[in-house]
Amino acid sequence: MSTETLMKYDSPAESVFEALPIGNGRIGAMIYGSAASESIVINEDSVWSGGLRHRINPDAVNGFNEARALLAEGRPDEAEVAAFSKMQGVTPNMRRYMPLGELHIDLQLGGKAREYSRSLDLSSAVADASFTVNGVDYTKEYFVSAPDEVMVIRIHASEPASVSLSCYIDGREDYYDDNRPCGQNMILFNGGTGSRDGIFFAACLGASAKGGSIHTVGSKICAENADEVMIVLSVRTSFYSQNFEESAQVDTEMALQCEFDELYYRHVNDYRDLFERVELSLNDNSEEDLSLMTTNERIDRMKGDELDNKECRRLINDNKLFELYFNFGRYLLISCSRTGTQPANLQGLWNDQMSPPNGSRYDLKVNTEMCYWLAESCNLSECHLPLFDLLERVCGNGRVTAKEMYGINKGFVCHSNTDIWGDTAPQGEERTASIWPMGGAWLALHIFEHYEYTLDKDFLAEKYHILKEAAEFFTEYLTKDSKGRLVTGPSVSPENTYINENGVQASLCMGPAIDSQIITVLFRDVIKASEILGKDKALADKLAEMLEYLPQPETGKYGQIMEWAEDYDETDIGHSHISQLFALHPADIINPYKTPKLADAARATLVRRLINGGGRTGWSCAWVSNMWARLFDSRMVSENLKRLLSHYTNPNMTATKPPFQTEGNFGGAAAIAESLLQSCCGEINLLPALPEEWSSGHVYGLKAKGGFTVDINWVEGKLTTADIHSELGGELRLRANCVVSVACGGESVDSCIDDGVIIINTEQGKTYNIKA
């Protein structure tokens, strides 16, 4: 068996839903692959609409106190009026992500393109398009190199002197300053994004040719009668350096001094160092020759048709498509989040609109966090690092927001969104979402998660202050309700609305379940980090005491996990967010082994949501798939992953939610990993939710908490062998879910079993062989 890595198509893309994304973490492009006239949208991750806005409402502290008092009196409708007039940002919106421009390539063909094919090779991060015109075979190859910081395109013909073209940059709805030659066969395109503290950019387009001639004309580069042409594009901005124009030109000049094969070699080696760490292979159950089908045809095939009943659709299988989807998720993260770049936004790195939906910002109600659910488990820890760089900016701005919005002089707070600058004031004017003070706290949890997987104590020491300050804010912010519980508020259960005992519909509330769950995990993380680092014992003791008063998950009248502090009904039973199950995933407060009754209530919550239309976007379906994996329900994992691919996946495999949102891809890939390996409650669980259809296969290179790397093989749905490499030594608590032997270096290893958990004291650098 081998893993599937080739996405292929038989026609050029006609929309962004069909275009193929390429990127190096900082520079991104969507490849349409048109034969003659091609337009490629170019992104650079720091091109946002302006500088940092100070948007905090001067009446915020009064609004906060007034809204909290009205909520305590059971008057949520009046509380919303107060909050949304006095706590919303005086400028509602933070900055938005924008495209840099468009690269146009006009290739002179003299006839109609035939025998067309287009592909994206996930094993090399190279896209291509090929076609034949009048007996001449043309090939276009595209990649964005991280080592050389440039996008590279090669256009080659099978016959000499057959490549004549012009290329140039424009776009941005005329929002640029200059576009003219800056050197031999190079064009400099520059401008800025507005406001007195805006972001300025420079893109340098260059080209070289083998055979024929090449020269600039105005703002274009023209090649005539060449055997092949290599086009190079670099981008730099003032966000990273004040020498951005010079840097852009140097990047292009250096790249043009290299042969295409040299640039290709460095790019592929750099990319494969990350991508080849993990391999998933599943048995082929398609019963068709997949080599004859394009990727979009395979996605469509999963839907079935109007003549198929539900049982028939279950028989439409394509395990290799799940392999491809898993690999595409890892590919996207490598392509849009690398060390020193910005983190993945709502569309990863790729955006073709000046005013994209939701500003293509960082949505902290689950979306941004979901982008990084696969980072640690899928062995891409370095790709997680940009999130922590953003968190530093969030923390700094959040201290100001804590003081000016809430009158709190300890710690930091961030609401439902942030932007490149780490803006922490409420975003937008949505009563169901804006005033939610938990965004920074949820992000901060990723710090300790990164530590748990890597055991990097230096990293924990460097970022500990963010965890600490996130917790310190809540030591001052939390208030006791009528039952003596410490609760948040005014807050919301993201994007949902409840009906209270008086029949009033509202979103603003005190103590929604997700808030208490996030704070529970945050306080526990700070307590553990404090002990590991040997500091702040007084704070840790205070947090431990406060934990006793935090509400924990409760079961409501439908047998469900309650979403609010009271057992209210929601106005939309099938709501896309299932925020009250944060405790199940990504947290492990709810676990079938540790809290079986709450796990049953979580199951009831999911069923109630889904039968009423929940999970109806890519990201929501992906989150649901992770939750079913945590409940060890392999059948529901399979059904929801199939639904994710068949109903919420575009032809180019990006997750749907117009235009697309890549967190659905990241969440879906994470769910596949969760079905094969879980690190919860201090235990490693092998094949906890393996779908029946994935009867045989292997996964190599997954990571588990505690610094373990895990390889797993299975046949007929049963574990055969697993190899667990201990990077740093320490106790391994393992659930193999069958009788196994444990060896290391050919010798049997002493272990003990406690309530189904195999306990092994591992040594640093050694590999432990598990055999069923």
Secondary structure, DSSP 4 states (H G I P E B T S, - for coil): -----EEEESS---STTTSEEEESSSEEEEE---SSEEEEEEEETT-BSSS------TTHHHHHHHHHHHHHTT-HHHHHHHHHHHTS-SS-----B---EEEEEEE--SS--EEEEEEEETTTTEEEEEEEETTEEEEEEEEEETTTTEEEEEEEESSTT-EEEEEEEE-GGG--SEEEEEETTEEEEEEE-SSTT--EEEEEEEEEEESSEEEEETTEEEEEEESEEEEEEEEEETTT-TTHHHHHHHHHHHHHTS-HHHHHHHHHHHHHHHHTT-EEEE-----S-GGGS-HHHHHHHHH--TT--HHHHHT---HHHHHHHHHHHHHHHHHH--TTSPPPBTTBT----SS-GGGG-EETTTHHHHHTHHHHHTT-HHHHHHHHHHHHHHHHHHHHHHHHHH---SS----SEE-TT---SPPSS-TTTSS-TTHHHHHHHHHHHHHHHH--HHHHHHHHHHHHHHHHHHHHH-EE-TTS-EE--SB-STT--EE-TTS-EES-BS--HHHHHHHHHHHHHHHHHHHHHT--HHHHHHHHHHHTTS----B-TTSSBPSSSS-PEES-TT-S--GGGGGTTTS-SS-TTT-HHHHHHHHHHHHHHHHTT---SHHHHHHHHHHHHHTT-HHHHHHHHHHHHHHSB-TTSPBPSSS--THHHHHHHHHHHHHHEEEETTEEEESTT--TT--SEEEEEEEETTTEEEEEEEETTEEEEEEEEESS-EEEEEE-SS--EEEETTEE---EEETTEEEEEE-TT-EEEEE-
